[in-house]
Amino acid sequence: MKGSSNRVDFSLRPAKHAERRMMTEIFRRLRPFQPVEDYLYIGFGSLWFTDFALFHRTLGVKRSISMEREVSFKNRFDDNKPFAAVTMDYRDSSLVLPNADWSQPNFVWLDYDDPLKKSMLYDVQSIATRCASGTVLALTVQSFSAKEVDEAEADKTSGVSAMVRFRGALGANAVPPDASQEDLFGSAFGRLSQRILLDQIGSALSVRNGTLGPYDQMKFTLICDIEYRDGMLMKTFVGIFATARDQNRVEQCGFENLDFIPPATTSIKIDVPILTAREIRYLERQLPKGYNFINYGSIPREHADNFAKLYRYLPNFAVLEH
Amino acid sequence: MPTEEVEDTPINAEPTKGFFVDMITRDISLEQAVLDLVDNSVDGAKLHRGGGDRPLEGFEVAITISGVRFRIVDNCGGFSRETARDYAFRFGRPPGRAKLEYSLGRFGIGMKRALFKFGDHFTVESSTDAEGWGINIDVPVWQDDPGWTFPWAETSAEAAVSIENPGTDITVDRLKPEVSARFGTAQFVTAIENVIKAKHRQFISEGLAISVNGRHLVATSLSLLIADRLQPGVDTFKFEADGKDPVDVRIVVGVGDSVPIAAGWYVVCNGRVILEADRSKETGWGIAEEENDEILIPKFHNQFARFRGIVTFDSADAARVPWNTMKDDVDRESAVWQQTFVRMIEMMRPVVDFLNQLDANITEYTREGSVLLKYVANAGRINNEQIKQKHTFVAPKAQDIQAPGPRWVSIQYSRPLPDIDFLQHALRVGSAKAVGERTFDLALSKQRGE
């Protein structure tokens, strides 16, 4: 999280806002496992604690932990905590996660600013080896390009390629053998990062499950993955850990019925439409659409269609000057 | 009286099958077990090898791994009914067996160990160009039966191997839970691909086609840098002893790409890589001379990231090459190894010296100004397999290629982060390093009045 607290005002990001609202909808469905307000939320609140405030307000989450490495600004973080429900933990996630309370299901959102690195693999491993059935894990990584791409560029004389560095940095067994140089950029990098993280979860679970009986075998089910642009291209995936015994509870959660998940897939792309306030009102009056076509008027189709996909999740900005 | 009868019956010292199976499967990892099976296929291919650069061209090994089944199928010639009946399924290698020249499977236990390790049911079907046979074993049932035999089974009609396509097809299912859990993960499959690519590098480069879950493994090449003034060191020699097969040894030392994880010694026995990129005391790193306590070879540091050493041992008698029973380490008691080790240290020394000089040159002149680094970066590449002739290691000296010109010196200083960020934006550069360079260049031109 190098200095991002200093740079970006986290409140004015429409795509991120939409993503947070979707995350709330996912968490809201966890009732079959335990009352949502009894879940412990663990995340990176930064200075704005936007997600913490949102989950407390909308879901009534009573206990949450914000992990923060910048101990030097402790006072400022303490003063910005939105509710008593939020506890600060001034340690790196690698120390917080293995020592947190995993006896009940939690929801964790590892909202990293950086592209994939090894410490993230350790973080998901810490969670996968300990968490209770009903724990939801969301993870966000930057997918513009792997940092090894810049490293290779800066050190061209050595002739060591970005992919060789990437495999070295993450561990040779963590990176699929068919991954190639093009997979270190853009959407492909987002997909590769997701695959590597899911494989790591799979590995950690296989070790955990080795000593357990058939009903206690823990499985991780992907709920959805989200690609969005926030300055940089970002990739998020969300999934739920549940034992074989609890698979019926996962079904009861009915995640596949979430209206932002397109049919027959779990991949979501958030494209924030560029519309005027009048255009928004014009389109909203036709939504939700069934099988009717929208009257586009003079609005470009692409923006109108993107709006229709996400209208319930986008923020409403009111500019109070005319 | 009953006592007399009891006294006549000898004491039962027979091993139980359960104990035996447990013993042979205990100390081997899943990865090693898979490698043992691939070794058997390689041995088959070697028997029928062709000539030229790619003597194993045309031979294939296909491995399928999942949480429910393990399968390895090859077209490497198979083995006969007689071999199956009298040798292949014995635990240990019985005397009188004709030795397989240059083999990898000298200890005769690899296949059995893997079969029992993976699961409770296995089938083996094999066909030579003269005959085919099969077995189908339910392990728990076999364990309860007295006697140490396997019954023959019918080979299936759609068998992957036949007299027209001689080879071996091994399948294990009803996998043990801990095995099934690991076989079912993507990371394990990746680990298997990586370990086969590393350990069977030479056979793959000789044309053997290996695939894992349908994915063909591409040989990773082991290459060294070569140029007019930079040449790998090569030595070849033979160990001969009366009545024993000779051991051919080849040592290659040189400079490669700066990739720490690939640096170190590669030890190869009968084509099978035993140690790769070894940087431990095992292969000489950190050796101190006993008498003077003088360091002969330093411990490995990343400045030696370009070191490459390859030592290959080949012998018709697999017992003569210096590997251990698991083929994952050298046999340090082996006289062949001990004598070779001495020569390895001797050959290593000049390469380490050159890498020290390269590091000093970079420190003194910076990466951009170092002539040695530039020379190395522009050098060509030669594959390990192409290096054959004896040669002394040759490396350039800085003074021989130092172009006339001013010396470069590195400047290092610290400043508060907000100030660096400010200048980074103001000067439109991308890094703290670039801020330092740009401010220097601007101040210089200003002072010079340019």
Interface residues (C-beta under 8 A of the other chain):
Chain A: G3 A154 T157 S158 G159 V160 V164 G168 A172 N173 A174 V175 P176 P177 D178 R195 D199 Q200 G202 S203 S206 V207 N209 G210
Chain B: P177 E178 A181 R182 G184 T185 A186 Q187 F188 T190 A191 E193 N194 R215 D257 S258 V259 P260 I261 R367 L373 K374 A377 D421 S431
